[in-house]
Amino acid sequence: MNVSVTIDHVSKEYRIYRNNKERMKDALIPKHKNKTFYALNDLSLTAYEGDVIGLVGINGSGKSTLSNMIGGSLMPTHGKIKRNGEVSVIAINAGLNNQLTGLENIEFKMLCMGFTRKQIKDLTPEIIEFSELGEFIYQPVKKYSSGMRSKLGFSINITTNPDILVIDEALSVGDQTFAQKCLDKIYEYKKQNKTIFFVSHNMSQVRQFCTKIAWIEGGVLREYGDLDDVLPQYEKFLKDFKKLSKKDQKAYKDQLNDSRFVVK
Protein backbone atom coordinates (compact mmCIF):
# COMPACT_ATOMS: atom_id res chain seq x y z
CA MET A 1 0.00 0.00 0.00
CA ASN A 2 1.15 3.52 -0.81
CA VAL A 3 1.59 6.08 1.95
CA SER A 4 -0.70 9.11 1.50
CA VAL A 5 -0.04 11.14 4.68
CA THR A 6 2.90 11.02 7.08
CA ILE A 7 2.62 12.92 10.36
CA ASP A 8 6.06 12.94 11.94
CA HIS A 9 6.44 14.06 15.59
CA VAL A 10 4.09 17.01 15.10
CA SER A 11 3.46 19.54 17.87
CA LYS A 12 1.44 22.75 17.86
CA GLU A 13 2.27 25.32 20.54
CA TYR A 14 0.57 28.56 21.51
CA ARG A 15 2.16 31.15 23.78
CA ILE A 16 -0.33 32.26 26.43
CA TYR A 17 -0.37 35.88 27.64
CA ARG A 18 -2.47 37.32 30.45
CA ASN A 19 -1.90 40.91 29.36
CA ASN A 20 -0.04 43.10 26.85
CA LYS A 21 2.87 43.53 29.28
CA GLU A 22 3.62 39.80 29.09
CA ARG A 23 3.30 39.92 25.30
CA MET A 24 5.79 42.82 25.09
CA LYS A 25 8.29 41.05 27.35
CA ASP A 26 8.09 37.98 25.13
CA ALA A 27 8.74 40.09 22.03
CA LEU A 28 11.58 42.21 23.45
CA ILE A 29 13.44 40.03 25.95
CA PRO A 30 15.49 37.14 24.49
CA LYS A 31 14.71 33.75 26.04
CA HIS A 32 11.89 35.27 28.10
CA LYS A 33 9.94 32.47 29.77
CA ASN A 34 6.18 32.37 29.45
CA LYS A 35 3.36 29.85 29.53
CA THR A 36 3.04 27.70 26.42
CA PHE A 37 0.01 25.56 25.60
CA TYR A 38 0.41 22.36 23.60
CA ALA A 39 -2.65 21.94 21.37
CA LEU A 40 -0.87 18.84 20.06
CA ASN A 41 2.28 17.26 21.46
CA ASP A 42 4.66 14.97 19.54
CA LEU A 43 1.99 13.21 17.49
CA SER A 44 2.98 10.71 14.80
CA LEU A 45 0.92 8.49 12.51
CA THR A 46 0.98 7.16 8.96
CA ALA A 47 -2.07 6.95 6.69
CA TYR A 48 -2.20 4.78 3.58
CA GLU A 49 -4.30 4.92 0.45
CA GLY A 50 -7.74 3.55 1.29
CA ASP A 51 -7.52 4.33 5.02
CA VAL A 52 -10.59 5.95 6.55
CA ILE A 53 -9.35 7.27 9.88
CA GLY A 54 -11.72 8.41 12.60
CA LEU A 55 -10.23 11.19 14.72
CA VAL A 56 -11.96 10.82 18.09
CA GLY A 57 -11.65 12.43 21.52
CA ILE A 58 -13.64 14.63 23.87
CA ASN A 59 -14.04 18.36 23.11
CA GLY A 60 -10.74 20.24 23.21
CA SER A 61 -8.59 17.17 22.69
CA GLY A 62 -6.90 18.52 19.52
CA LYS A 63 -8.86 16.80 16.73
CA SER A 64 -9.66 19.97 14.78
CA THR A 65 -6.12 21.27 15.24
CA LEU A 66 -4.82 18.08 13.63
CA SER A 67 -7.38 18.16 10.82
CA ASN A 68 -6.47 21.78 10.02
CA MET A 69 -2.78 20.87 9.89
CA ILE A 70 -3.46 17.92 7.59
CA GLY A 71 -5.46 20.30 5.38
CA GLY A 72 -2.61 22.84 5.36
CA SER A 73 -4.45 25.81 6.89
CA LEU A 74 -2.39 25.48 10.10
CA MET A 75 1.35 24.86 10.29
CA PRO A 76 3.03 22.67 12.94
CA THR A 77 5.32 24.36 15.46
CA HIS A 78 7.54 21.27 15.38
CA GLY A 79 7.60 18.20 13.18
CA LYS A 80 6.51 17.62 9.59
CA ILE A 81 3.42 16.58 7.66
CA LYS A 82 3.91 15.06 4.21
CA ARG A 83 0.91 14.73 1.89
CA ASN A 84 1.00 12.71 -1.31
CA GLY A 85 -1.89 14.19 -3.27
CA GLU A 86 -4.45 17.00 -3.25
CA VAL A 87 -6.18 17.65 0.08
CA SER A 88 -9.67 19.01 0.65
CA VAL A 89 -11.10 20.00 4.07
CA ILE A 90 -14.82 19.91 4.73
CA ALA A 91 -15.91 21.83 7.81
CA ILE A 92 -18.99 23.96 8.49
CA ASN A 93 -17.18 27.30 8.09
CA ALA A 94 -14.07 26.29 6.14
CA GLY A 95 -13.27 28.79 3.41
CA LEU A 96 -16.70 30.44 3.21
CA ASN A 97 -17.06 34.22 3.03
CA ASN A 98 -20.10 35.51 4.92
CA GLN A 99 -20.49 38.57 2.68
CA LEU A 100 -20.66 36.57 -0.57
CA THR A 101 -23.63 34.63 -1.88
CA GLY A 102 -23.53 30.85 -2.05
CA LEU A 103 -22.88 31.04 -5.79
CA GLU A 104 -20.07 33.57 -5.34
CA ASN A 105 -18.58 31.39 -2.62
CA ILE A 106 -18.38 28.47 -5.02
CA GLU A 107 -16.25 30.53 -7.41
CA PHE A 108 -14.22 32.16 -4.61
CA LYS A 109 -13.40 28.91 -2.83
CA MET A 110 -12.59 26.98 -6.00
CA LEU A 111 -10.31 29.77 -7.25
CA CYS A 112 -8.47 29.51 -3.92
CA MET A 113 -8.17 25.77 -4.50
CA GLY A 114 -6.49 26.34 -7.86
CA PHE A 115 -9.33 25.61 -10.30
CA THR A 116 -9.60 27.52 -13.57
CA ARG A 117 -12.70 29.57 -14.36
CA LYS A 118 -13.67 27.03 -17.04
CA GLN A 119 -13.41 24.16 -14.55
CA ILE A 120 -15.48 26.15 -12.06
CA LYS A 121 -18.13 26.91 -14.69
CA ASP A 122 -18.33 23.20 -15.61
CA LEU A 123 -18.57 22.00 -11.99
CA THR A 124 -20.89 24.68 -10.57
CA PRO A 125 -24.21 23.11 -11.73
CA GLU A 126 -23.19 19.79 -10.13
CA ILE A 127 -22.28 21.56 -6.87
CA ILE A 128 -25.58 23.49 -6.76
CA GLU A 129 -27.58 20.34 -7.44
CA PHE A 130 -25.77 18.37 -4.74
CA SER A 131 -26.18 21.18 -2.18
CA GLU A 132 -30.01 21.18 -2.44
CA LEU A 133 -29.96 24.92 -1.59
CA GLY A 134 -32.21 25.95 -4.48
CA GLU A 135 -32.84 29.69 -4.60
CA PHE A 136 -30.81 30.19 -1.42
CA ILE A 137 -27.66 29.74 -3.50
CA TYR A 138 -28.15 33.40 -4.54
CA GLN A 139 -28.39 34.65 -0.93
CA PRO A 140 -25.45 35.85 1.24
CA VAL A 141 -23.94 33.06 3.33
CA LYS A 142 -24.31 35.23 6.46
CA LYS A 143 -28.04 34.48 6.23
CA TYR A 144 -27.49 30.71 6.12
CA SER A 145 -28.22 28.35 8.99
CA SER A 146 -25.36 26.11 10.14
CA GLY A 147 -26.96 23.25 8.22
CA MET A 148 -27.06 25.28 5.00
CA ARG A 149 -23.42 26.32 5.44
CA SER A 150 -22.48 22.69 5.92
CA LYS A 151 -24.36 21.71 2.77
CA LEU A 152 -22.58 24.36 0.70
CA GLY A 153 -19.12 23.61 2.07
CA PHE A 154 -19.58 19.86 1.70
CA SER A 155 -20.92 20.17 -1.84
CA ILE A 156 -17.98 22.29 -3.01
CA ASN A 157 -15.31 20.06 -1.51
CA ILE A 158 -16.84 16.70 -2.33
CA THR A 159 -17.26 17.64 -6.00
CA THR A 160 -13.60 18.65 -6.45
CA ASN A 161 -12.50 14.98 -6.22
CA PRO A 162 -9.47 15.28 -3.88
CA ASP A 163 -6.96 12.50 -3.14
CA ILE A 164 -7.13 13.14 0.61
CA LEU A 165 -10.36 14.24 2.28
CA VAL A 166 -10.62 15.75 5.78
CA ILE A 167 -14.16 15.92 7.19
CA ASP A 168 -14.45 17.89 10.44
CA GLU A 169 -17.92 17.58 12.01
CA ALA A 170 -19.49 18.54 8.67
CA LEU A 171 -22.20 15.89 9.04
CA SER A 172 -23.15 16.88 12.57
CA VAL A 173 -25.63 19.54 11.48
CA GLY A 174 -28.45 19.62 8.97
CA ASP A 175 -30.98 16.95 8.07
CA GLN A 176 -30.22 13.24 8.20
CA THR A 177 -31.27 12.70 4.59
CA PHE A 178 -28.52 15.02 3.38
CA ALA A 179 -26.04 13.46 5.82
CA GLN A 180 -26.76 10.03 4.36
CA LYS A 181 -26.38 11.44 0.85
CA CYS A 182 -22.97 12.78 1.87
CA LEU A 183 -21.97 9.43 3.37
CA ASP A 184 -22.98 7.69 0.15
CA LYS A 185 -20.75 10.08 -1.79
CA ILE A 186 -17.88 9.46 0.62
CA TYR A 187 -18.36 5.71 0.16
CA GLU A 188 -17.72 6.26 -3.53
CA TYR A 189 -14.39 7.87 -2.61
CA LYS A 190 -13.66 5.03 -0.21
CA LYS A 191 -14.11 2.54 -3.06
CA GLN A 192 -11.68 4.64 -5.13
CA ASN A 193 -9.01 4.01 -2.45
CA LYS A 194 -8.80 7.64 -1.34
CA THR A 195 -7.59 8.55 2.13
CA ILE A 196 -10.19 10.08 4.45
CA PHE A 197 -9.86 11.64 7.91
CA PHE A 198 -13.22 11.75 9.68
CA VAL A 199 -13.71 13.95 12.77
CA SER A 200 -16.99 13.18 14.52
CA HIS A 201 -18.68 12.67 17.88
CA ASN A 202 -21.24 10.41 16.20
CA MET A 203 -19.95 6.95 17.09
CA SER A 204 -22.55 5.30 14.86
CA GLN A 205 -21.13 7.10 11.80
CA VAL A 206 -17.56 6.38 12.92
CA ARG A 207 -18.33 2.67 13.33
CA GLN A 208 -20.18 2.51 10.03
CA PHE A 209 -17.59 4.35 8.00
CA CYS A 210 -14.05 4.18 9.42
CA THR A 211 -11.40 1.49 9.12
CA LYS A 212 -8.96 2.94 11.67
CA ILE A 213 -9.21 5.10 14.79
CA ALA A 214 -6.83 7.79 16.09
CA TRP A 215 -7.82 8.53 19.70
CA ILE A 216 -6.47 11.90 20.81
CA GLU A 217 -6.57 12.89 24.45
CA GLY A 218 -5.15 16.10 25.87
CA GLY A 219 -3.24 16.82 22.65
CA VAL A 220 -1.53 13.42 22.71
CA LEU A 221 -2.20 10.39 20.52
CA ARG A 222 -3.42 7.83 23.05
CA GLU A 223 -4.19 4.98 20.63
CA TYR A 224 -3.99 4.43 16.87
CA GLY A 225 -5.00 1.26 15.09
CA ASP A 226 -7.75 -0.79 13.50
CA LEU A 227 -11.36 0.15 14.22
CA ASP A 228 -12.15 -3.11 16.04
CA ASP A 229 -9.14 -2.70 18.33
CA VAL A 230 -9.36 0.98 19.30
CA LEU A 231 -13.03 1.97 19.09
CA PRO A 232 -14.21 -0.39 21.88
CA GLN A 233 -11.55 1.14 24.18
CA TYR A 234 -12.68 4.66 23.34
CA GLU A 235 -16.38 3.81 23.75
CA LYS A 236 -15.67 2.31 27.19
CA PHE A 237 -13.82 5.50 28.13
CA LEU A 238 -16.78 7.59 26.91
CA LYS A 239 -19.24 5.48 28.87
CA ASP A 240 -17.21 5.90 32.06
CA PHE A 241 -16.69 9.62 31.40
CA LYS A 242 -20.41 10.25 30.93
CA LYS A 243 -21.14 8.53 34.25
CA LEU A 244 -19.11 11.21 36.04
CA SER A 245 -20.83 14.21 37.54
CA LYS A 246 -20.49 17.54 35.73
CA LYS A 247 -18.05 18.62 38.43
CA ASP A 248 -15.88 15.51 37.99
CA GLN A 249 -15.98 15.81 34.19
CA LYS A 250 -14.74 19.38 34.48
CA ALA A 251 -12.03 18.32 36.93
CA TYR A 252 -10.88 15.63 34.49
CA LYS A 253 -10.73 18.12 31.61
CA ASP A 254 -8.93 20.68 33.78
CA GLN A 255 -6.35 18.08 34.76
CA LEU A 256 -5.75 17.22 31.10
CA ASN A 257 -5.41 20.89 30.15
CA ASP A 258 -3.06 21.62 33.05
CA SER A 259 -0.73 18.91 31.74
CA ARG A 260 -0.59 20.74 28.38
CA PHE A 261 0.89 23.94 29.86
CA VAL A 262 4.64 24.38 30.27
CA VAL A 263 6.80 27.41 31.05
CA LYS A 264 9.47 27.88 28.41
C-alpha positions in Angstrom: 0.0 0.0 0.0 1.2 3.5 -0.8 1.6 6.1 2.0 -0.7 9.1 1.5 0.0 11.1 4.7 2.9 11.0 7.1 2.6 12.9 10.4 6.1 12.9 11.9 6.4 14.1 15.6 4.1 17.0 15.1 3.5 19.5 17.9 1.4 22.7 17.9 2.3 25.3 20.5 0.6 28.6 21.5 2.2 31.1 23.8 -0.3 32.3 26.4 -0.4 35.9 27.6 -2.5 37.3 30.4 -1.9 40.9 29.4 0.0 43.1 26.9 2.9 43.5 29.3 3.6 39.8 29.1 3.3 39.9 25.3 5.8 42.8 25.1 8.3 41.1 27.4 8.1 38.0 25.1 8.7 40.1 22.0 11.6 42.2 23.4 13.4 40.0 25.9 15.5 37.1 24.5 14.7 33.8 26.0 11.9 35.3 28.1 9.9 32.5 29.8 6.2 32.4 29.4 3.4 29.8 29.5 3.0 27.7 26.4 0.0 25.6 25.6 0.4 22.4 23.6 -2.6 21.9 21.4 -0.9 18.8 20.1 2.3 17.3 21.5 4.7 15.0 19.5 2.0 13.2 17.5 3.0 10.7 14.8 0.9 8.5 12.5 1.0 7.2 9.0 -2.1 7.0 6.7 -2.2 4.8 3.6 -4.3 4.9 0.4 -7.7 3.5 1.3 -7.5 4.3 5.0 -10.6 6.0 6.5 -9.4 7.3 9.9 -11.7 8.4 12.6 -10.2 11.2 14.7 -12.0 10.8 18.1 -11.6 12.4 21.5 -13.6 14.6 23.9 -14.0 18.4 23.1 -10.7 20.2 23.2 -8.6 17.2 22.7 -6.9 18.5 19.5 -8.9 16.8 16.7 -9.7 20.0 14.8 -6.1 21.3 15.2 -4.8 18.1 13.6 -7.4 18.2 10.8 -6.5 21.8 10.0 -2.8 20.9 9.9 -3.5 17.9 7.6 -5.5 20.3 5.4 -2.6 22.8 5.4 -4.4 25.8 6.9 -2.4 25.5 10.1 1.3 24.9 10.3 3.0 22.7 12.9 5.3 24.4 15.5 7.5 21.3 15.4 7.6 18.2 13.2 6.5 17.6 9.6 3.4 16.6 7.7 3.9 15.1 4.2 0.9 14.7 1.9 1.0 12.7 -1.3 -1.9 14.2 -3.3 -4.4 17.0 -3.2 -6.2 17.7 0.1 -9.7 19.0 0.6 -11.1 20.0 4.1 -14.8 19.9 4.7 -15.9 21.8 7.8 -19.0 24.0 8.5 -17.2 27.3 8.1 -14.1 26.3 6.1 -13.3 28.8 3.4 -16.7 30.4 3.2 -17.1 34.2 3.0 -20.1 35.5 4.9 -20.5 38.6 2.7 -20.7 36.6 -0.6 -23.6 34.6 -1.9 -23.5 30.9 -2.1 -22.9 31.0 -5.8 -20.1 33.6 -5.3 -18.6 31.4 -2.6 -18.4 28.5 -5.0 -16.2 30.5 -7.4 -14.2 32.2 -4.6 -13.4 28.9 -2.8 -12.6 27.0 -6.0 -10.3 29.8 -7.2 -8.5 29.5 -3.9 -8.2 25.8 -4.5 -6.5 26.3 -7.9 -9.3 25.6 -10.3 -9.6 27.5 -13.6 -12.7 29.6 -14.4 -13.7 27.0 -17.0 -13.4 24.2 -14.5 -15.5 26.2 -12.1 -18.1 26.9 -14.7 -18.3 23.2 -15.6 -18.6 22.0 -12.0 -20.9 24.7 -10.6 -24.2 23.1 -11.7 -23.2 19.8 -10.1 -22.3 21.6 -6.9 -25.6 23.5 -6.8 -27.6 20.3 -7.4 -25.8 18.4 -4.7 -26.2 21.2 -2.2 -30.0 21.2 -2.4 -30.0 24.9 -1.6 -32.2 25.9 -4.5 -32.8 29.7 -4.6 -30.8 30.2 -1.4 -27.7 29.7 -3.5 -28.2 33.4 -4.5 -28.4 34.6 -0.9 -25.4 35.8 1.2 -23.9 33.1 3.3 -24.3 35.2 6.5 -28.0 34.5 6.2 -27.5 30.7 6.1 -28.2 28.3 9.0 -25.4 26.1 10.1 -27.0 23.2 8.2 -27.1 25.3 5.0 -23.4 26.3 5.4 -22.5 22.7 5.9 -24.4 21.7 2.8 -22.6 24.4 0.7 -19.1 23.6 2.1 -19.6 19.9 1.7 -20.9 20.2 -1.8 -18.0 22.3 -3.0 -15.3 20.1 -1.5 -16.8 16.7 -2.3 -17.3 17.6 -6.0 -13.6 18.6 -6.5 -12.5 15.0 -6.2 -9.5 15.3 -3.9 -7.0 12.5 -3.1 -7.1 13.1 0.6 -10.4 14.2 2.3 -10.6 15.8 5.8 -14.2 15.9 7.2 -14.5 17.9 10.4 -17.9 17.6 12.0 -19.5 18.5 8.7 -22.2 15.9 9.0 -23.1 16.9 12.6 -25.6 19.5 11.5 -28.5 19.6 9.0 -31.0 17.0 8.1 -30.2 13.2 8.2 -31.3 12.7 4.6 -28.5 15.0 3.4 -26.0 13.5 5.8 -26.8 10.0 4.4 -26.4 11.4 0.9 -23.0 12.8 1.9 -22.0 9.4 3.4 -23.0 7.7 0.2 -20.7 10.1 -1.8 -17.9 9.5 0.6 -18.4 5.7 0.2 -17.7 6.3 -3.5 -14.4 7.9 -2.6 -13.7 5.0 -0.2 -14.1 2.5 -3.1 -11.7 4.6 -5.1 -9.0 4.0 -2.5 -8.8 7.6 -1.3 -7.6 8.6 2.1 -10.2 10.1 4.5 -9.9 11.6 7.9 -13.2 11.8 9.7 -13.7 13.9 12.8 -17.0 13.2 14.5 -18.7 12.7 17.9 -21.2 10.4 16.2 -20.0 7.0 17.1 -22.6 5.3 14.9 -21.1 7.1 11.8 -17.6 6.4 12.9 -18.3 2.7 13.3 -20.2 2.5 10.0 -17.6 4.3 8.0 -14.0 4.2 9.4 -11.4 1.5 9.1 -9.0 2.9 11.7 -9.2 5.1 14.8 -6.8 7.8 16.1 -7.8 8.5 19.7 -6.5 11.9 20.8 -6.6 12.9 24.5 -5.1 16.1 25.9 -3.2 16.8 22.7 -1.5 13.4 22.7 -2.2 10.4 20.5 -3.4 7.8 23.0 -4.2 5.0 20.6 -4.0 4.4 16.9 -5.0 1.3 15.1 -7.8 -0.8 13.5 -11.4 0.2 14.2 -12.1 -3.1 16.0 -9.1 -2.7 18.3 -9.4 1.0 19.3 -13.0 2.0 19.1 -14.2 -0.4 21.9 -11.6 1.1 24.2 -12.7 4.7 23.3 -16.4 3.8 23.8 -15.7 2.3 27.2 -13.8 5.5 28.1 -16.8 7.6 26.9 -19.2 5.5 28.9 -17.2 5.9 32.1 -16.7 9.6 31.4 -20.4 10.3 30.9 -21.1 8.5 34.3 -19.1 11.2 36.0 -20.8 14.2 37.5 -20.5 17.5 35.7 -18.0 18.6 38.4 -15.9 15.5 38.0 -16.0 15.8 34.2 -14.7 19.4 34.5 -12.0 18.3 36.9 -10.9 15.6 34.5 -10.7 18.1 31.6 -8.9 20.7 33.8 -6.4 18.1 34.8 -5.8 17.2 31.1 -5.4 20.9 30.1 -3.1 21.6 33.1 -0.7 18.9 31.7 -0.6 20.7 28.4 0.9 23.9 29.9 4.6 24.4 30.3 6.8 27.4 31.0 9.5 27.9 28.4 
